[in-house]
Amino acid sequence: MSMTATIGPFLPYLRRYARSLTGSQASGDAYVRALLEAMLEGNVALRSDLPPRLALYRLFHEFWSASTPPDLGEASEDLTSVEQRLQALQPTKREALLLTAVEGFFVQEAAVILGMRPDEIEDAIAGTLRTIDRDLSSRILIIEDEMVIAIDLENLVTEIGHSVVGIASTREEAVKLAREQEPDLVLADIQLADGSSGVDAAADILRTLNIPVIFITAFPECLLTGERLEPTYLISKPFLRDTVKATVGQALFFHKPAGVRPATGFDGEDRNAATGHWSATA
């Protein structure tokens, strides 16, 4: 079986993981691209004793840990600062939470990927969740047209220590609430009740606020083709509590909350790049 056939189905999700791990689409995709090039050149290879998806994520972690940051041109300075923060956070192994809560691996599988014992993975997850609870509370705007889902999200983020400044069901309402409340983070559905898009609402909001946006969709693979600018933070429906908690914590890690507006947009790059992360077909 060809390499494309073996790992192709898993690449959209590896890109999602790499973006969450590094804090931007540019850096995450650059690492995945560099890994694929190394595989094609025969410099690295999947372990034959592991299932393909597990082997791919393990190889990515080995590659990510051992390699220098890929050249991103103008974005390289941002990546350097991100890498410094990642190194500072290394002892907490927050990637254990991302692998289990966002990517859906079992604890035993995450242990294989990270080269740790299962009990170390469980300790890392617990420690990261405590850090999120302690240090990363924020004010959140929810953009969701289905009220049951919106209320579920509101209850969930409130339970994990955040506050909800408002719920919007249309693009116009979302922009108005964002301007009035100045949230620290936005949770946005892709399709809204009036036919408008949460993507467009987020783009409007990011013209005046520099905050992370997490998109929610039932079809993440459709937004992770690697063929155009895409979201850094993406949650699949139906969502789980730990998935939302991990993704919100990851987004806030790269963006200072509580009124301190960083110089980067929701994807770790400049604000104009952030608002351009979507095409009309998203």
PyMOL commands that set and color helices and strands:
alter all, ss='L'
color gray80, all
select helices_A, chain A and resi 3-22+25-40+52-66+73-92+95-102+107-114+118-135+147-159+171-181+198-205+220-223+241-253+271-275
alter helices_A, ss='H'
color red, helices_A
select strands_A, chain A and resi 139-143+163-168+185-189+213-217+233-236
alter strands_A, ss='S'
color yellow, strands_A
deselect
rebuild
show_as cartoon
